[in-house]
């Protein structure tokens, strides 16, 4: 195979990886929006009646949703960083 064809195949392979990452980012953002809406509704419930019987349960749910959103945001940042600086797979680890 000629060098140009090899480079073209390599480019398609790398683009497929970045396309997959972009799709993952898009999916995570969609979930993050849904979690934010759920968090907002739970906060409103809790603020309307802070002395509810299930206030502790609502607070636990809020804490879990916050942790999930935090992890999602961190994952999106990591994926964006990978898109900006692709890691060479042939290099040995430096640690």
HELIX and SHEET records of a PDB file:
HELIX    1   1 UNK A    3  UNK A   48  1                                  46    
HELIX    2   2 UNK A   55  UNK A   84  1                                  30    
END                                                                             
